[in-house]
Amino acid sequence: MTRTDLAPPNVDSALIERLAEAFESLAKLVTPATSDLQCFTPAQAAELLGKTENWVVEAIQDGRVPCTYIGKSPRLTAAHIRWVQNSGERMPSKYSIRAA
C-alpha cells in the first residue's frame, strides 16, 4: 500500500505526493531545541559568523574562542557561537558625539 492508495478517488496522486514530500521536509527542519544540541564544524561556524574557516580554526588554536572537542575534532555549539557574537559587541560612549 502506498500513500496514494489512501487518497480519495477524485484527488490527484501527484498532489498527494507533493504534500507528503512537503510534510517530510518540514519534519526535518532544525528546531531551537535541536540547534542547541548540535555541534558545528569550524566551516559551519565560519558561515554562521560571516568569517573564514581559517579564522575560526586559528581562533580555536589560539584559545580566543571557546570550543569543545569531540575526539580530536574541535566543534562549536550554539552557545559558543553566541559567545563569539556577544564578545565583539561595543557600546557607544555616553560622551561620544551624536551624528546629526
Biopython code that builds the backbone (N, CA, C, O; Angstrom):
import numpy as np
from Bio.PDB.StructureBuilder import StructureBuilder

atoms = [
    (1, "MET", "N", (0.852, -1.171, 0.000)),
    (1, "MET", "CA", (0.000, 0.000, 0.000)),
    (1, "MET", "C", (0.903, 1.241, 0.000)),
    (1, "MET", "O", (1.898, 1.299, 0.723)),
    (2, "THR", "N", (0.546, 2.203, -0.802)),
    (2, "THR", "CA", (1.311, 3.447, -0.885)),
    (2, "THR", "C", (0.471, 4.603, -0.366)),
    (2, "THR", "O", (-0.705, 4.434, -0.042)),
    (3, "ARG", "N", (1.081, 5.773, -0.292)),
    (3, "ARG", "CA", (0.355, 6.956, 0.179)),
    (3, "ARG", "C", (-0.803, 7.300, -0.740)),
    (3, "ARG", "O", (-1.862, 7.731, -0.284)),
    (4, "THR", "N", (-0.598, 7.105, -2.042)),
    (4, "THR", "CA", (-1.652, 7.485, -2.991)),
    (4, "THR", "C", (-2.842, 6.533, -2.929)),
    (4, "THR", "O", (-3.943, 6.899, -3.339)),
    (5, "ASP", "N", (-2.637, 5.321, -2.422)),
    (5, "ASP", "CA", (-3.758, 4.384, -2.281)),
    (5, "ASP", "C", (-4.750, 4.856, -1.223)),
    (5, "ASP", "O", (-5.924, 4.486, -1.260)),
    (6, "LEU", "N", (-4.279, 5.677, -0.276)),
    (6, "LEU", "CA", (-5.149, 6.139, 0.801)),
    (6, "LEU", "C", (-5.973, 7.360, 0.407)),
    (6, "LEU", "O", (-6.903, 7.731, 1.123)),
    (7, "ALA", "N", (-5.653, 7.979, -0.703)),
    (7, "ALA", "CA", (-6.341, 9.202, -1.132)),
    (7, "ALA", "C", (-7.719, 8.869, -1.697)),
    (7, "ALA", "O", (-7.930, 7.789, -2.248)),
    (8, "PRO", "N", (-8.652, 9.807, -1.554)),
    (8, "PRO", "CA", (-9.955, 9.621, -2.185)),
    (8, "PRO", "C", (-9.776, 9.537, -3.702)),
    (8, "PRO", "O", (-8.801, 10.063, -4.237)),
    (9, "PRO", "N", (-10.706, 8.882, -4.396)),
    (9, "PRO", "CA", (-10.540, 8.652, -5.831)),
    (9, "PRO", "C", (-10.470, 9.918, -6.678)),
    (9, "PRO", "O", (-9.881, 9.883, -7.758)),
    (10, "ASN", "N", (-11.041, 11.028, -6.240)),
    (10, "ASN", "CA", (-11.063, 12.226, -7.070)),
    (10, "ASN", "C", (-9.894, 13.176, -6.796)),
    (10, "ASN", "O", (-9.887, 14.292, -7.317)),
    (11, "VAL", "N", (-8.906, 12.766, -5.995)),
    (11, "VAL", "CA", (-7.747, 13.609, -5.675)),
    (11, "VAL", "C", (-6.554, 13.154, -6.511)),
    (11, "VAL", "O", (-6.281, 11.959, -6.630)),
    (12, "ASP", "N", (-5.850, 14.123, -7.088)),
    (12, "ASP", "CA", (-4.691, 13.843, -7.924)),
    (12, "ASP", "C", (-3.573, 13.210, -7.086)),
    (12, "ASP", "O", (-3.207, 13.740, -6.037)),
    (13, "SER", "N", (-3.042, 12.098, -7.541)),
    (13, "SER", "CA", (-1.991, 11.399, -6.796)),
    (13, "SER", "C", (-0.691, 12.198, -6.768)),
    (13, "SER", "O", (0.074, 12.083, -5.811)),
    (14, "ALA", "N", (-0.425, 13.004, -7.797)),
    (14, "ALA", "CA", (0.775, 13.840, -7.800)),
    (14, "ALA", "C", (0.692, 14.889, -6.694)),
    (14, "ALA", "O", (1.702, 15.223, -6.074)),
    (15, "LEU", "N", (-0.509, 15.406, -6.447)),
    (15, "LEU", "CA", (-0.715, 16.378, -5.380)),
    (15, "LEU", "C", (-0.439, 15.728, -4.029)),
    (15, "LEU", "O", (0.198, 16.331, -3.165)),
    (16, "ILE", "N", (-0.911, 14.518, -3.851)),
    (16, "ILE", "CA", (-0.677, 13.792, -2.595)),
    (16, "ILE", "C", (0.825, 13.589, -2.387)),
    (16, "ILE", "O", (1.320, 13.772, -1.275)),
    (17, "GLU", "N", (1.543, 13.221, -3.424)),
    (17, "GLU", "CA", (2.994, 13.015, -3.323)),
    (17, "GLU", "C", (3.705, 14.312, -2.954)),
    (17, "GLU", "O", (4.591, 14.311, -2.100)),
    (18, "ARG", "N", (3.324, 15.422, -3.593)),
    (18, "ARG", "CA", (3.953, 16.709, -3.281)),
    (18, "ARG", "C", (3.680, 17.131, -1.849)),
    (18, "ARG", "O", (4.570, 17.643, -1.170)),
    (19, "LEU", "N", (2.445, 16.918, -1.384)),
    (19, "LEU", "CA", (2.111, 17.249, 0.002)),
    (19, "LEU", "C", (2.908, 16.385, 0.983)),
    (19, "LEU", "O", (3.395, 16.883, 1.998)),
    (20, "ALA", "N", (3.038, 15.114, 0.683)),
    (20, "ALA", "CA", (3.807, 14.213, 1.549)),
    (20, "ALA", "C", (5.269, 14.639, 1.609)),
    (20, "ALA", "O", (5.871, 14.628, 2.683)),
    (21, "GLU", "N", (5.846, 15.012, 0.475)),
    (21, "GLU", "CA", (7.235, 15.481, 0.452)),
    (21, "GLU", "C", (7.388, 16.774, 1.244)),
    (21, "GLU", "O", (8.392, 16.968, 1.929)),
    (22, "ALA", "N", (6.392, 17.662, 1.152)),
    (22, "ALA", "CA", (6.445, 18.917, 1.903)),
    (22, "ALA", "C", (6.409, 18.656, 3.399)),
    (22, "ALA", "O", (7.155, 19.280, 4.155)),
    (23, "PHE", "N", (5.550, 17.740, 3.837)),
    (23, "PHE", "CA", (5.476, 17.406, 5.265)),
    (23, "PHE", "C", (6.764, 16.757, 5.749)),
    (23, "PHE", "O", (7.217, 17.030, 6.861)),
    (24, "GLU", "N", (7.351, 15.905, 4.930)),
    (24, "GLU", "CA", (8.611, 15.264, 5.307)),
    (24, "GLU", "C", (9.735, 16.282, 5.429)),
    (24, "GLU", "O", (10.569, 16.177, 6.328)),
    (25, "SER", "N", (9.768, 17.266, 4.536)),
    (25, "SER", "CA", (10.815, 18.293, 4.628)),
    (25, "SER", "C", (10.597, 19.188, 5.842)),
    (25, "SER", "O", (11.568, 19.629, 6.458)),
    (26, "LEU", "N", (9.348, 19.465, 6.199)),
    (26, "LEU", "CA", (9.073, 20.241, 7.406)),
    (26, "LEU", "C", (9.519, 19.496, 8.658)),
    (26, "LEU", "O", (9.996, 20.110, 9.612)),
    (27, "ALA", "N", (9.369, 18.199, 8.657)),
    (27, "ALA", "CA", (9.766, 17.402, 9.814)),
    (27, "ALA", "C", (11.272, 17.411, 10.014)),
    (27, "ALA", "O", (11.748, 17.203, 11.130)),
    (28, "LYS", "N", (12.028, 17.647, 8.948)),
    (28, "LYS", "CA", (13.488, 17.654, 9.042)),
    (28, "LYS", "C", (14.060, 19.007, 9.437)),
    (28, "LYS", "O", (15.267, 19.115, 9.654)),
    (29, "LEU", "N", (13.235, 20.036, 9.536)),
    (29, "LEU", "CA", (13.724, 21.369, 9.870)),
    (29, "LEU", "C", (14.348, 21.378, 11.259)),
    (29, "LEU", "O", (13.928, 20.643, 12.153)),
    (30, "VAL", "N", (15.355, 22.223, 11.419)),
    (30, "VAL", "CA", (16.028, 22.350, 12.710)),
    (30, "VAL", "C", (15.165, 23.197, 13.632)),
    (30, "VAL", "O", (14.729, 24.287, 13.262)),
    (31, "THR", "N", (14.926, 22.698, 14.817)),
    (31, "THR", "CA", (14.162, 23.431, 15.814)),
    (31, "THR", "C", (15.128, 24.056, 16.812)),
    (31, "THR", "O", (16.293, 23.660, 16.861)),
    (32, "PRO", "N", (14.679, 25.016, 17.604)),
    (32, "PRO", "CA", (15.580, 25.602, 18.607)),
    (32, "PRO", "C", (16.161, 24.559, 19.559)),
    (32, "PRO", "O", (17.309, 24.679, 19.987)),
    (33, "ALA", "N", (15.384, 23.551, 19.886)),
    (33, "ALA", "CA", (15.892, 22.522, 20.797)),
    (33, "ALA", "C", (17.020, 21.723, 20.160)),
    (33, "ALA", "O", (18.014, 21.430, 20.823)),
    (34, "THR", "N", (16.886, 21.368, 18.892)),
    (34, "THR", "CA", (17.942, 20.584, 18.258)),
    (34, "THR", "C", (19.140, 21.447, 17.901)),
    (34, "THR", "O", (20.260, 20.938, 17.874)),
    (35, "SER", "N", (18.950, 22.743, 17.624)),
    (35, "SER", "CA", (20.099, 23.588, 17.308)),
    (35, "SER", "C", (20.967, 23.810, 18.534)),
    (35, "SER", "O", (22.177, 23.993, 18.399)),
    (36, "ASP", "N", (20.382, 23.798, 19.734)),
    (36, "ASP", "CA", (21.182, 23.932, 20.949)),
    (36, "ASP", "C", (22.003, 22.675, 21.214)),
    (36, "ASP", "O", (23.031, 22.744, 21.888)),
    (37, "LEU", "N", (21.575, 21.545, 20.704)),
    (37, "LEU", "CA", (22.310, 20.294, 20.888)),
    (37, "LEU", "C", (23.307, 20.032, 19.767)),
    (37, "LEU", "O", (24.196, 19.194, 19.915)),
    (38, "GLN", "N", (23.171, 20.730, 18.661)),
    (38, "GLN", "CA", (24.018, 20.489, 17.500)),
    (38, "GLN", "C", (25.401, 21.080, 17.718)),
    (38, "GLN", "O", (25.547, 22.157, 18.294)),
    (39, "CYS", "N", (26.411, 20.360, 17.249)),
    (39, "CYS", "CA", (27.783, 20.862, 17.253)),
    (39, "CYS", "C", (28.161, 21.205, 15.817)),
    (39, "CYS", "O", (27.908, 20.432, 14.893)),
    (40, "PHE", "N", (28.769, 22.371, 15.642)),
    (40, "PHE", "CA", (29.110, 22.859, 14.315)),
    (40, "PHE", "C", (30.595, 22.681, 14.054)),
    (40, "PHE", "O", (31.416, 22.892, 14.947)),
    (41, "THR", "N", (30.941, 22.298, 12.841)),
    (41, "THR", "CA", (32.332, 22.217, 12.435)),
    (41, "THR", "C", (32.856, 23.645, 12.285)),
    (41, "THR", "O", (32.060, 24.580, 12.200)),
    (42, "PRO", "N", (34.172, 23.833, 12.251)),
    (42, "PRO", "CA", (34.683, 25.184, 12.015)),
    (42, "PRO", "C", (34.153, 25.808, 10.724)),
    (42, "PRO", "O", (33.919, 27.015, 10.678)),
    (43, "ALA", "N", (33.964, 25.013, 9.688)),
    (43, "ALA", "CA", (33.435, 25.546, 8.426)),
    (43, "ALA", "C", (31.996, 26.030, 8.607)),
    (43, "ALA", "O", (31.639, 27.104, 8.121)),
    (44, "GLN", "N", (31.173, 25.252, 9.299)),
    (44, "GLN", "CA", (29.787, 25.653, 9.535)),
    (44, "GLN", "C", (29.722, 26.883, 10.434)),
    (44, "GLN", "O", (28.921, 27.789, 10.200)),
    (45, "ALA", "N", (30.568, 26.912, 11.464)),
    (45, "ALA", "CA", (30.596, 28.057, 12.375)),
    (45, "ALA", "C", (31.049, 29.312, 11.636)),
    (45, "ALA", "O", (30.521, 30.400, 11.864)),
    (46, "ALA", "N", (32.025, 29.155, 10.754)),
    (46, "ALA", "CA", (32.513, 30.298, 9.977)),
    (46, "ALA", "C", (31.403, 30.884, 9.128)),
    (46, "ALA", "O", (31.281, 32.104, 9.013)),
    (47, "GLU", "N", (30.606, 30.035, 8.544)),
    (47, "GLU", "CA", (29.494, 30.513, 7.719)),
    (47, "GLU", "C", (28.481, 31.282, 8.564)),
    (47, "GLU", "O", (27.972, 32.317, 8.134)),
    (48, "LEU", "N", (28.191, 30.787, 9.753)),
    (48, "LEU", "CA", (27.245, 31.466, 10.635)),
    (48, "LEU", "C", (27.784, 32.793, 11.146)),
    (48, "LEU", "O", (27.025, 33.741, 11.350)),
    (49, "LEU", "N", (29.102, 32.861, 11.353)),
    (49, "LEU", "CA", (29.721, 34.068, 11.887)),
    (49, "LEU", "C", (30.116, 35.071, 10.813)),
    (49, "LEU", "O", (30.457, 36.213, 11.121)),
    (50, "GLY", "N", (30.071, 34.651, 9.562)),
    (50, "GLY", "CA", (30.491, 35.542, 8.485)),
    (50, "GLY", "C", (32.001, 35.711, 8.430)),
    (50, "GLY", "O", (32.497, 36.756, 8.008)),
    (51, "LYS", "N", (32.727, 34.697, 8.850)),
    (51, "LYS", "CA", (34.190, 34.705, 8.841)),
    (51, "LYS", "C", (34.661, 33.554, 7.958)),
    (51, "LYS", "O", (33.854, 32.784, 7.438)),
    (52, "THR", "N", (35.980, 33.449, 7.799)),
    (52, "THR", "CA", (36.520, 32.333, 7.033)),
    (52, "THR", "C", (36.750, 31.148, 7.963)),
    (52, "THR", "O", (36.870, 31.304, 9.178)),
    (53, "GLU", "N", (36.809, 29.977, 7.374)),
    (53, "GLU", "CA", (37.099, 28.777, 8.172)),
    (53, "GLU", "C", (38.477, 28.905, 8.811)),
    (53, "GLU", "O", (38.677, 28.488, 9.952)),
    (54, "ASN", "N", (39.424, 29.480, 8.081)),
    (54, "ASN", "CA", (40.771, 29.657, 8.601)),
    (54, "ASN", "C", (40.767, 30.532, 9.862)),
    (54, "ASN", "O", (41.495, 30.249, 10.814)),
    (55, "TRP", "N", (39.954, 31.588, 9.871)),
    (55, "TRP", "CA", (39.857, 32.463, 11.036)),
    (55, "TRP", "C", (39.354, 31.683, 12.244)),
    (55, "TRP", "O", (39.886, 31.826, 13.345)),
    (56, "VAL", "N", (38.332, 30.863, 12.040)),
    (56, "VAL", "CA", (37.758, 30.082, 13.144)),
    (56, "VAL", "C", (38.787, 29.083, 13.666)),
    (56, "VAL", "O", (38.965, 28.957, 14.878)),
    (57, "VAL", "N", (39.458, 28.379, 12.776)),
    (57, "VAL", "CA", (40.454, 27.383, 13.191)),
    (57, "VAL", "C", (41.581, 28.059, 13.970)),
    (57, "VAL", "O", (41.985, 27.565, 15.023)),
    (58, "GLU", "N", (42.091, 29.181, 13.467)),
    (58, "GLU", "CA", (43.167, 29.891, 14.170)),
    (58, "GLU", "C", (42.694, 30.426, 15.518)),
    (58, "GLU", "O", (43.449, 30.391, 16.490)),
    (59, "ALA", "N", (41.469, 30.917, 15.594)),
    (59, "ALA", "CA", (40.934, 31.421, 16.864)),
    (59, "ALA", "C", (40.788, 30.290, 17.873)),
    (59, "ALA", "O", (41.015, 30.497, 19.065)),
    (60, "ILE", "N", (40.417, 29.109, 17.422)),
    (60, "ILE", "CA", (40.321, 27.942, 18.311)),
    (60, "ILE", "C", (41.716, 27.570, 18.796)),
    (60, "ILE", "O", (41.919, 27.363, 19.992)),
    (61, "GLN", "N", (42.673, 27.485, 17.885)),
    (61, "GLN", "CA", (44.040, 27.094, 18.245)),
    (61, "GLN", "C", (44.680, 28.102, 19.192)),
    (61, "GLN", "O", (45.436, 27.712, 20.082)),
    (62, "ASP", "N", (44.390, 29.393, 19.018)),
    (62, "ASP", "CA", (44.954, 30.433, 19.881)),
    (62, "ASP", "C", (44.208, 30.567, 21.203)),
    (62, "ASP", "O", (44.669, 31.272, 22.101)),
    (63, "GLY", "N", (43.067, 29.903, 21.337)),
    (63, "GLY", "CA", (42.274, 29.997, 22.561)),
    (63, "GLY", "C", (41.471, 31.278, 22.655)),
    (63, "GLY", "O", (41.087, 31.684, 23.752)),
    (64, "ARG", "N", (41.204, 31.930, 21.518)),
    (64, "ARG", "CA", (40.429, 33.169, 21.516)),
    (64, "ARG", "C", (38.932, 32.923, 21.524)),
    (64, "ARG", "O", (38.162, 33.800, 21.913)),
    (65, "VAL", "N", (38.511, 31.740, 21.100)),
    (65, "VAL", "CA", (37.082, 31.401, 21.116)),
    (65, "VAL", "C", (36.909, 30.064, 21.823)),
    (65, "VAL", "O", (37.782, 29.200, 21.744)),
    (66, "PRO", "N", (35.788, 29.893, 22.512)),
    (66, "PRO", "CA", (35.546, 28.621, 23.182)),
    (66, "PRO", "C", (35.140, 27.553, 22.178)),
    (66, "PRO", "O", (34.568, 27.849, 21.129)),
    (67, "CYS", "N", (35.438, 26.334, 22.512)),
    (67, "CYS", "CA", (35.022, 25.203, 21.680)),
    (67, "CYS", "C", (34.999, 23.959, 22.542)),
    (67, "CYS", "O", (35.420, 23.977, 23.699)),
    (68, "THR", "N", (34.511, 22.901, 21.975)),
    (68, "THR", "CA", (34.543, 21.600, 22.628)),
    (68, "THR", "C", (35.143, 20.621, 21.640)),
    (68, "THR", "O", (35.006, 20.786, 20.428)),
    (69, "TYR", "N", (35.798, 19.617, 22.153)),
    (69, "TYR", "CA", (36.403, 18.620, 21.285)),
    (69, "TYR", "C", (35.579, 17.343, 21.332)),
    (69, "TYR", "O", (35.232, 16.845, 22.403)),
    (70, "ILE", "N", (35.280, 16.833, 20.167)),
    (70, "ILE", "CA", (34.658, 15.519, 20.042)),
    (70, "ILE", "C", (35.729, 14.653, 19.407)),
    (70, "ILE", "O", (35.983, 14.732, 18.205)),
    (71, "GLY", "N", (36.349, 13.829, 20.231)),
    (71, "GLY", "CA", (37.543, 13.137, 19.792)),
    (71, "GLY", "C", (38.645, 14.163, 19.654)),
    (71, "GLY", "O", (38.941, 14.882, 20.608)),
    (72, "LYS", "N", (39.254, 14.247, 18.492)),
    (72, "LYS", "CA", (40.289, 15.250, 18.246)),
    (72, "LYS", "C", (39.776, 16.423, 17.425)),
    (72, "LYS", "O", (40.540, 17.321, 17.073)),
    (73, "SER", "N", (38.482, 16.417, 17.121)),
    (73, "SER", "CA", (37.905, 17.437, 16.244)),
    (73, "SER", "C", (37.268, 18.558, 17.061)),
    (73, "SER", "O", (36.412, 18.294, 17.905)),
    (74, "PRO", "N", (37.675, 19.809, 16.820)),
    (74, "PRO", "CA", (37.030, 20.920, 17.524)),
    (74, "PRO", "C", (35.641, 21.182, 16.957)),
    (74, "PRO", "O", (35.432, 21.150, 15.744)),
    (75, "ARG", "N", (34.712, 21.438, 17.843)),
    (75, "ARG", "CA", (33.342, 21.754, 17.445)),
    (75, "ARG", "C", (32.858, 22.933, 18.261)),
    (75, "ARG", "O", (33.280, 23.128, 19.401)),
    (76, "LEU", "N", (31.975, 23.716, 17.678)),
    (76, "LEU", "CA", (31.383, 24.850, 18.373)),
    (76, "LEU", "C", (29.893, 24.598, 18.540)),
    (76, "LEU", "O", (29.214, 24.176, 17.603)),
    (77, "THR", "N", (29.398, 24.857, 19.729)),
    (77, "THR", "CA", (27.964, 24.737, 19.981)),
    (77, "THR", "C", (27.317, 26.086, 19.709)),
    (77, "THR", "O", (28.003, 27.076, 19.455)),
    (78, "ALA", "N", (25.999, 26.115, 19.763)),
    (78, "ALA", "CA", (25.278, 27.376, 19.570)),
    (78, "ALA", "C", (25.674, 28.377, 20.650)),
    (78, "ALA", "O", (25.751, 29.576, 20.380)),
    (79, "ALA", "N", (25.925, 27.903, 21.868)),
    (79, "ALA", "CA", (26.342, 28.798, 22.958)),
    (79, "ALA", "C", (27.716, 29.401, 22.666)),
    (79, "ALA", "O", (27.948, 30.575, 22.957)),
    (80, "HIS", "N", (28.623, 28.615, 22.096)),
    (80, "HIS", "CA", (29.945, 29.135, 21.737)),
    (80, "HIS", "C", (29.826, 30.225, 20.676)),
    (80, "HIS", "O", (30.486, 31.261, 20.757)),
    (81, "ILE", "N", (28.980, 29.978, 19.686)),
    (81, "ILE", "CA", (28.809, 30.950, 18.599)),
    (81, "ILE", "C", (28.178, 32.225, 19.133)),
    (81, "ILE", "O", (28.563, 33.325, 18.736)),
    (82, "ARG", "N", (27.205, 32.082, 20.035)),
    (82, "ARG", "CA", (26.603, 33.275, 20.658)),
    (82, "ARG", "C", (27.639, 34.049, 21.470)),
    (82, "ARG", "O", (27.621, 35.280, 21.481)),
    (83, "TRP", "N", (28.542, 33.337, 22.151)),
    (83, "TRP", "CA", (29.594, 33.981, 22.932)),
    (83, "TRP", "C", (30.483, 34.814, 22.017)),
    (83, "TRP", "O", (30.817, 35.952, 22.345)),
    (84, "VAL", "N", (30.870, 34.255, 20.870)),
    (84, "VAL", "CA", (31.711, 34.984, 19.927)),
    (84, "VAL", "C", (30.989, 36.238, 19.442)),
    (84, "VAL", "O", (31.591, 37.307, 19.349)),
    (85, "GLN", "N", (29.709, 36.108, 19.137)),
    (85, "GLN", "CA", (28.933, 37.256, 18.673)),
    (85, "GLN", "C", (28.845, 38.328, 19.756)),
    (85, "GLN", "O", (29.026, 39.514, 19.478)),
    (86, "ASN", "N", (28.568, 37.913, 20.976)),
    (86, "ASN", "CA", (28.391, 38.876, 22.067)),
    (86, "ASN", "C", (29.708, 39.508, 22.504)),
    (86, "ASN", "O", (29.719, 40.663, 22.929)),
    (87, "SER", "N", (30.813, 38.780, 22.410)),
    (87, "SER", "CA", (32.083, 39.327, 22.873)),
    (87, "SER", "C", (32.599, 40.428, 21.948)),
    (87, "SER", "O", (33.459, 41.214, 22.345)),
    (88, "GLY", "N", (32.095, 40.491, 20.748)),
    (88, "GLY", "CA", (32.509, 41.540, 19.825)),
    (88, "GLY", "C", (31.676, 42.806, 19.929)),
    (88, "GLY", "O", (31.953, 43.792, 19.246)),
    (89, "GLU", "N", (30.656, 42.783, 20.780)),
    (89, "GLU", "CA", (29.755, 43.927, 20.882)),
    (89, "GLU", "C", (30.453, 45.098, 21.572)),
    (89, "GLU", "O", (31.134, 44.921, 22.582)),
    (90, "ARG", "N", (30.276, 46.275, 21.022)),
    (90, "ARG", "CA", (30.822, 47.504, 21.596)),
    (90, "ARG", "C", (29.689, 48.497, 21.782)),
    (90, "ARG", "O", (28.930, 48.773, 20.853)),
    (91, "MET", "N", (29.583, 49.025, 22.980)),
    (91, "MET", "CA", (28.547, 50.012, 23.275)),
    (91, "MET", "C", (29.132, 51.407, 23.098)),
    (91, "MET", "O", (30.297, 51.627, 23.429)),
    (92, "PRO", "N", (28.354, 52.353, 22.584)),
    (92, "PRO", "CA", (28.870, 53.705, 22.394)),
    (92, "PRO", "C", (29.103, 54.394, 23.745)),
    (92, "PRO", "O", (28.402, 54.130, 24.721)),
    (93, "SER", "N", (30.072, 55.255, 23.775)),
    (93, "SER", "CA", (30.367, 56.026, 24.975)),
    (93, "SER", "C", (29.286, 57.085, 25.159)),
    (93, "SER", "O", (28.749, 57.610, 24.184)),
    (94, "LYS", "N", (28.974, 57.391, 26.397)),
    (94, "LYS", "CA", (27.956, 58.435, 26.634)),
    (94, "LYS", "C", (28.509, 59.806, 26.264)),
    (94, "LYS", "O", (27.761, 60.777, 26.154)),
    (95, "TYR", "N", (29.828, 59.878, 26.073)),
    (95, "TYR", "CA", (30.463, 61.137, 25.706)),
    (95, "TYR", "C", (30.709, 61.260, 24.196)),
    (95, "TYR", "O", (31.290, 62.245, 23.739)),
    (96, "SER", "N", (30.276, 60.281, 23.443)),
    (96, "SER", "CA", (30.516, 60.342, 22.005)),
    (96, "SER", "C", (29.645, 61.434, 21.371)),
    (96, "SER", "O", (28.587, 61.795, 21.886)),
    (97, "ILE", "N", (30.126, 61.935, 20.253)),
    (97, "ILE", "CA", (29.400, 62.968, 19.530)),
    (97, "ILE", "C", (28.307, 62.289, 18.706)),
    (97, "ILE", "O", (28.571, 61.351, 17.953)),
    (98, "ARG", "N", (27.083, 62.775, 18.859)),
    (98, "ARG", "CA", (25.969, 62.214, 18.110)),
    (98, "ARG", "C", (26.008, 62.715, 16.679)),
    (98, "ARG", "O", (26.352, 63.867, 16.416)),
    (99, "ALA", "N", (25.650, 61.832, 15.761)),
    (99, "ALA", "CA", (25.573, 62.236, 14.349)),
    (99, "ALA", "C", (24.298, 63.058, 14.157)),
    (99, "ALA", "O", (23.254, 62.740, 14.728)),
    (100, "ALA", "N", (24.387, 64.082, 13.378)),
    (100, "ALA", "CA", (23.237, 64.960, 13.169)),
    (100, "ALA", "C", (22.275, 64.397, 12.176)),
    (100, "ALA", "O", (21.251, 65.016, 11.888)),
]
sb = StructureBuilder()
sb.init_structure("model")
sb.init_model(0)
sb.init_chain("A")
sb.init_seg("    ")
for serial, (resi, resn, name, xyz) in enumerate(atoms, 1):
    if name == "N":
        sb.init_residue(resn, " ", resi, " ")
    sb.init_atom(name, np.array(xyz, "f"), 0.0, 1.0, " ", f" {name:<3s}", serial, name[0])
structure = sb.get_structure()
